[in-house]
Amino acid sequence: QVQLVESGGGSVHTGGSLTLNCTASGRFFTSYAVGWFRQFPGKEREFVTVISRGGGNTEYADSVKGRFIISRDNAKNTVSLQKNNLQPEDAAAYYCAAGEAVSSMSRQYTYWGSGTRVTVSP
């Protein structure tokens, strides 16, 4: 069993930066790939990025490539998402999730955090 807690959400101006953290408790965190998804009001959750168990493999949605960076520190059971040059269309609830495989599909993830909200103002 893995419990995930997101932190670091908040409000920034367009062009600003924010770092989200996903901290895990429970055993075998290093057995899981960790992904970030986001959800806009009234929409399905969409894939943002994922990092493999050891951190050597990452994937990004086209909409965030070159602006967002995912990393993990297995010693601290933490995955971070550095978000740069934020735009109003990045405003959403962000969720981290743990699963057995590197995947962009939400159904491949077993454990989910409760989310953290990001707002981007002009």
C-alpha positions in Angstrom: 0.0 0.0 0.0 1.3 3.5 -0.9 -0.2 6.8 0.2 0.5 9.9 -1.8 0.2 13.5 -0.7 0.7 16.4 -3.1 1.9 19.8 -2.0 3.2 23.1 -3.5 0.1 24.2 -5.3 -0.9 27.8 -5.3 -1.3 30.9 -7.4 1.2 32.4 -9.8 1.3 35.0 -12.5 1.6 34.1 -16.2 5.2 33.2 -16.9 5.9 32.3 -13.3 7.2 29.0 -11.8 5.9 26.6 -9.2 7.2 23.3 -7.9 4.8 20.5 -6.9 5.9 17.7 -4.6 4.4 14.2 -4.2 5.5 12.6 -1.0 4.8 8.9 -0.5 4.4 6.8 2.6 4.2 3.1 2.8 6.4 0.4 1.5 8.0 -0.2 -1.8 7.8 3.3 -3.2 10.7 2.5 -5.4 8.7 -0.3 -7.0 6.5 2.2 -8.7 6.6 4.6 -11.6 5.1 8.0 -10.6 3.0 10.1 -12.9 1.4 13.5 -12.7 -2.0 14.2 -14.2 -4.2 17.3 -14.2 -7.8 17.9 -14.4 -9.7 20.9 -15.6 -13.3 21.6 -14.4 -15.7 19.3 -16.2 -13.0 17.4 -18.0 -11.3 14.0 -17.6 -7.9 13.9 -16.0 -5.1 14.3 -18.6 -1.6 13.0 -18.5 1.2 15.5 -17.8 4.4 13.5 -17.1 5.7 10.3 -15.7 9.0 9.1 -14.2 10.3 5.5 -14.0 11.1 3.7 -10.8 14.8 4.6 -10.9 14.3 8.0 -12.4 16.1 7.2 -15.7 13.1 7.4 -18.0 10.7 10.2 -18.2 7.8 11.1 -20.6 6.0 14.4 -21.1 2.8 15.5 -22.7 3.5 17.7 -25.7 1.7 20.7 -24.0 4.3 20.8 -21.2 7.5 19.6 -23.0 10.3 22.1 -22.4 8.5 23.8 -19.6 7.9 21.1 -16.9 10.6 18.9 -15.4 9.9 15.8 -13.3 12.4 14.3 -10.9 12.4 11.9 -8.0 14.4 11.3 -4.8 13.8 7.8 -3.7 15.7 8.3 -0.5 13.1 10.9 0.5 10.1 9.1 -1.2 9.4 12.2 -3.2 8.7 13.1 -6.8 8.8 16.7 -7.8 7.3 18.5 -10.7 9.0 21.8 -11.6 6.7 23.9 -13.7 8.2 26.9 -15.6 6.6 29.6 -17.8 3.2 28.8 -16.5 0.3 29.8 -18.7 -3.4 30.3 -17.8 -4.2 27.0 -19.6 -2.0 25.2 -17.0 -4.4 26.1 -14.2 -5.9 22.9 -12.9 -6.0 20.4 -10.1 -2.8 18.3 -10.2 -2.6 14.8 -9.0 0.3 12.4 -8.6 -0.2 8.7 -9.0 1.9 5.5 -8.6 1.7 2.5 -10.9 3.8 -0.4 -12.0 4.6 0.8 -15.5 5.6 4.0 -17.2 2.3 5.0 -18.8 0.3 8.0 -20.0 -3.0 6.2 -19.2 -4.6 7.0 -15.9 -6.1 3.5 -15.6 -2.6 2.1 -15.3 -2.1 3.7 -12.0 -3.1 2.1 -8.7 -2.5 4.8 -6.1 -3.6 8.4 -6.3 -3.1 11.5 -4.2 -6.0 13.9 -3.4 -4.6 16.6 -5.6 -3.3 20.2 -5.3 -4.7 23.2 -7.1 -2.7 25.6 -9.3 -4.1 28.9 -10.5 -2.4 31.1 -13.1 -3.4 34.8 -13.3 -2.6 37.3 -16.0 
